[in-house]
Amino acid sequence: MPIATDPLSRIFFALADPTRRAMLHRLEAGSATVGELAEPFAISRPAVSQHLRVLDDAGLIERTRRGQWRSCALRPEGLDDAERWVAEHRAAWQQRFDRLDQALAALVAGPAATAARATGAADRRDASESRDASDHGDTRTTDDTRTADDTEEH
């Protein structure tokens, strides 16, 4: 598998490994030497160096050398690109989940909600027709029976 070359991919690649995440967690407490970082792991020194190189290439740590001592420090700003990417995509994903919730709610409501909406529309239509008839002096009832006033000839 080819190693990613863009900064965001390097960050996610570095974070994908549990050993590297543990090293970053240790560095949250402050700078540490390479030996201190390697101590909890049953891995070789070259493997530790390789993990540190990946973290350094991703911009998540800063390595310094003072004499024979090599130490590492956390670079929190190294996560900025990943944090920005996650925030942008979280908004889009949240919108998709909201639309899915609405669609599922409509499905759960099912035919009863559709029938209720149709009945409500029919009731509103009947009420509107009754108002229109009374506004025009029509005294017919809704079952088309005529009142006494309608039977007289004009």
C-alpha contacts under 8 A as a table, 3 or more apart, distances in Angstrom:
res1	aa1	res2	aa2	distance
4	A	9	S	5.67
4	A	10	R	5.90
4	A	13	F	7.81
5	T	9	S	6.94
5	T	10	R	6.58
6	D	9	S	5.54
6	D	10	R	6.34
7	P	10	R	5.12
7	P	11	I	6.33
7	P	58	A	6.52
8	L	11	I	5.16
8	L	12	F	6.40
8	L	81	D	6.36
8	L	82	A	6.18
9	S	12	F	5.18
9	S	13	F	5.90
10	R	13	F	4.98
10	R	14	A	6.05
10	R	54	V	7.84
10	R	57	D	7.27
10	R	58	A	5.05
11	I	14	A	5.16
11	I	15	L	6.24
11	I	55	L	7.82
11	I	58	A	4.91
11	I	59	G	7.50
11	I	60	L	7.51
11	I	78	G	7.92
11	I	79	L	7.35
11	I	82	A	7.00
12	F	15	L	5.00
12	F	16	A	5.99
12	F	82	A	7.48
13	F	16	A	5.12
13	F	17	D	7.39
14	A	17	D	6.29
14	A	20	R	6.65
14	A	21	R	7.91
14	A	54	V	5.97
14	A	55	L	5.73
14	A	58	A	6.64
15	L	18	P	7.42
15	L	20	R	6.56
15	L	21	R	5.84
16	A	20	R	7.91
16	A	21	R	7.70
17	D	20	R	5.44
17	D	21	R	6.35
18	P	21	R	4.97
18	P	22	A	6.09
19	T	22	A	5.08
19	T	23	M	6.28
19	T	41	F	7.97
19	T	51	H	7.84
20	R	23	M	4.97
20	R	24	L	6.25
20	R	51	H	6.22
20	R	52	L	7.63
20	R	55	L	7.20
21	R	24	L	5.06
21	R	25	H	6.13
22	A	25	H	4.92
22	A	26	R	6.22
23	M	26	R	5.08
23	M	27	L	6.29
23	M	37	L	6.18
24	L	27	L	4.99
24	L	28	E	6.45
24	L	74	L	6.84
25	H	28	E	5.28
25	H	29	A	7.65
26	R	29	A	5.94
26	R	30	G	7.57
26	R	37	L	7.33
27	L	30	G	5.07
27	L	31	S	5.77
27	L	32	A	6.61
27	L	72	C	7.65
27	L	73	A	6.17
27	L	74	L	5.61
28	E	74	L	6.62
30	G	73	A	6.63
30	G	74	L	7.45
31	S	71	S	6.59
31	S	72	C	5.52
31	S	73	A	4.49
31	S	74	L	7.12
32	A	36	E	5.93
32	A	37	L	6.45
32	A	71	S	5.38
32	A	72	C	5.51
32	A	73	A	6.76
33	T	36	E	5.15
33	T	37	L	6.33
33	T	69	W	7.01
33	T	70	R	5.63
33	T	71	S	3.99
33	T	72	C	6.08
34	V	37	L	5.10
34	V	38	A	6.11
34	V	48	V	7.83
34	V	70	R	6.07
34	V	71	S	5.79
34	V	72	C	6.94
35	G	38	A	5.05
35	G	39	E	6.02
36	E	39	E	5.25
37	L	40	P	7.18
38	A	41	F	5.65
38	A	43	I	7.61
38	A	45	R	7.37
38	A	48	V	6.17
39	E	42	A	7.81
43	I	47	A	6.24
43	I	48	V	6.91
44	S	47	A	5.18
44	S	48	V	6.40
45	R	48	V	4.99
45	R	49	S	6.17
46	P	49	S	4.96
46	P	50	Q	6.13
47	A	50	Q	4.99
47	A	51	H	6.27
48	V	51	H	5.15
48	V	52	L	6.21
49	S	52	L	5.06
49	S	53	R	6.05
50	Q	53	R	5.00
50	Q	54	V	6.35
51	H	54	V	5.21
51	H	55	L	6.37
52	L	55	L	5.03
52	L	56	D	6.01
52	L	61	I	7.97
53	R	56	D	5.00
53	R	57	D	5.98
54	V	57	D	5.12
54	V	58	A	6.20
55	L	58	A	5.18
55	L	59	G	6.41
55	L	60	L	5.39
55	L	61	I	5.89
56	D	59	G	5.05
56	D	60	L	5.83
56	D	61	I	5.06
56	D	62	E	6.16
56	D	63	R	7.21
57	D	60	L	7.69
58	A	61	I	7.92
58	A	78	G	7.28
59	G	62	E	7.34
59	G	75	R	6.96
59	G	78	G	5.00
60	L	74	L	6.23
60	L	75	R	5.04
60	L	76	P	6.67
60	L	77	E	7.60
60	L	78	G	4.66
60	L	79	L	6.80
61	I	72	C	6.42
61	I	73	A	5.47
61	I	74	L	4.55
61	I	75	R	4.93
61	I	78	G	7.67
62	E	72	C	5.59
62	E	73	A	5.24
62	E	74	L	6.40
62	E	75	R	6.44
63	R	70	R	7.02
63	R	71	S	5.80
63	R	72	C	4.50
63	R	73	A	6.56
64	T	70	R	5.75
64	T	71	S	5.42
64	T	72	C	6.30
65	R	68	Q	7.01
65	R	69	W	5.75
65	R	70	R	4.46
65	R	71	S	6.37
66	R	69	W	5.24
66	R	70	R	6.39
67	G	70	R	7.93
75	R	78	G	5.49
76	P	79	L	5.88
76	P	80	D	7.64
77	E	80	D	5.25
78	G	81	D	7.17
79	L	82	A	5.33
79	L	83	E	6.00
80	D	83	E	5.04
80	D	84	R	6.06
81	D	84	R	5.17
81	D	85	W	6.19
82	A	85	W	5.09
82	A	86	V	6.16
83	E	86	V	5.20
83	E	87	A	6.16
84	R	87	A	5.15
84	R	88	E	6.23
85	W	88	E	5.28
85	W	89	H	6.24
86	V	89	H	5.22
86	V	90	R	5.81
87	A	90	R	5.06
87	A	91	A	6.55
88	E	91	A	5.66
88	E	92	A	6.93
89	H	92	A	5.16
89	H	93	W	6.09
90	R	93	W	5.07
90	R	94	Q	5.94
91	A	94	Q	5.10
91	A	95	Q	6.34
92	A	95	Q	5.22
92	A	96	R	6.45
93	W	96	R	5.07
93	W	97	F	6.20
94	Q	97	F	5.02
94	Q	98	D	6.11
95	Q	98	D	5.05
95	Q	99	R	6.32
96	R	99	R	5.18
96	R	100	L	6.18
97	F	100	L	4.92
97	F	101	D	6.08
98	D	101	D	5.04
98	D	102	Q	6.33
99	R	102	Q	5.10
99	R	103	A	6.23
100	L	103	A	5.06
100	L	104	L	6.07
101	D	104	L	5.13
101	D	105	A	6.05
102	Q	105	A	5.08
102	Q	106	A	6.26
103	A	106	A	5.15
103	A	107	L	6.28
104	L	107	L	4.97
104	L	108	V	6.08
105	A	108	V	5.08
105	A	109	A	6.08
106	A	109	A	5.12
106	A	110	G	6.17
107	L	110	G	4.87
109	A	112	A	6.45
109	A	113	A	5.44
110	G	113	A	5.81
110	G	114	T	6.70
111	P	114	T	4.93
111	P	115	A	6.00
112	A	115	A	5.11
112	A	116	A	6.07
113	A	116	A	5.01
113	A	117	R	6.15
114	T	117	R	5.17
114	T	118	A	6.24
115	A	118	A	5.00
115	A	119	T	6.01
116	A	119	T	5.06
116	A	120	G	6.03
117	R	120	G	5.11
117	R	121	A	6.22
118	A	121	A	5.08
118	A	122	A	6.23
119	T	122	A	5.05
119	T	123	D	6.09
120	G	123	D	5.09
120	G	124	R	6.15
121	A	124	R	5.09
121	A	125	R	6.12
122	A	125	R	4.98
122	A	126	D	6.14
123	D	126	D	5.16
123	D	127	A	6.14
124	R	127	A	5.13
124	R	128	S	6.09
125	R	128	S	5.05
125	R	129	E	6.22
126	D	129	E	5.12
126	D	130	S	6.21
127	A	130	S	5.12
127	A	131	R	6.25
128	S	131	R	5.13
128	S	132	D	6.17
129	E	132	D	5.02
129	E	133	A	6.17
130	S	133	A	5.15
130	S	134	S	6.28
130	S	142	T	7.44
131	R	134	S	5.25
131	R	135	D	6.10
132	D	135	D	5.13
132	D	136	H	6.55
133	A	136	H	5.40
133	A	137	G	6.66
133	A	138	D	5.17
133	A	139	T	7.30
133	A	140	R	7.84
134	S	137	G	5.22
134	S	138	D	5.43
134	S	139	T	6.51
135	D	138	D	7.44
139	T	146	R	7.42
139	T	147	T	6.79
139	T	150	D	7.41
140	R	143	D	7.90
140	R	144	D	5.89
140	R	145	T	6.16
140	R	146	R	5.30
140	R	147	T	6.51
140	R	150	D	7.86
141	T	144	D	5.49
141	T	145	T	5.91
141	T	146	R	6.95
141	T	147	T	7.97
142	T	145	T	7.62
146	R	149	D	7.90
146	R	150	D	5.80
146	R	151	T	6.89
147	T	150	D	5.43
147	T	151	T	6.85
148	A	151	T	5.42
148	A	152	E	7.07
149	D	152	E	5.85
150	D	153	E	7.72
